[in-house]
Amino acid sequence: MRKNIYIRDEDQELFDRAEKLFGDNFSGLVAEAVRRFVEVEEAKADGMEEQEIEVGVYYSGTSSNDTRKIKFIGKKIADARLLLGQTSSRDDRGKDYTLYLTKKGKFLLHTENWSKWEGEDGESTYDTFESMTHLISYDPPGSLIQEAGKRLGIDTAEYLDI
């Protein structure tokens, strides 16, 4: 199938730069852009959107961290906070969990270890899971699993074969 694309004069420089970055395959460039556009718009229709998380190490007492950004299409379905500190309120250290359902039906669990203590670094990681069963075997907080189950309308009870 053959399609003609008309480019406005004011957009010509942008298209030239894009073609230079992508290579001489202009139709491939257009197809990739359209594919990405359709993917994002269909995900929005399902209540999903582009998510961005930061993973890596947050060094205490400095703005020089060793992190990188991760992007994906999905929606947040649950979160939980565990307080692990040593003070009476236990809010001096902790672990935050955020669970996403991705456009491909997988689960992405973003975990952030944090501390208010000077000299203690924080860390942010993520893991992906094929199913809720696989996620549960990772042993995240029960409140996270319960909240996700309610949002998705699934039973998260563990059945014992005894």
Salt bridges, closest charged atoms under 4 A:
GLU10 OE2 - ARG8 NE 3.56
ASP11 OD2 - ARG8 NH2 2.93
GLU32 OE1 - ARG35 NH1 2.90
GLU39 OE2 - ARG36 NH1 3.23
GLU39 OE1 - LYS103 NZ 2.67
GLU41 OE2 - LYS44 NZ 3.37
GLU50 OE2 - ARG36 NH2 2.34
GLU50 OE1 - LYS71 NZ 3.99
GLU52 OE2 - LYS69 NZ 3.48
GLU52 OE1 - LYS71 NZ 3.60
ASP79 OD2 - LYS76 NZ 3.01
ASP91 OD2 - LYS116 NZ 3.99
ASP96 OD1 - ARG81 NE 2.58
GLU120 OE2 - ARG93 NH2 2.45
GLU130 OE2 - LYS106 NZ 3.22
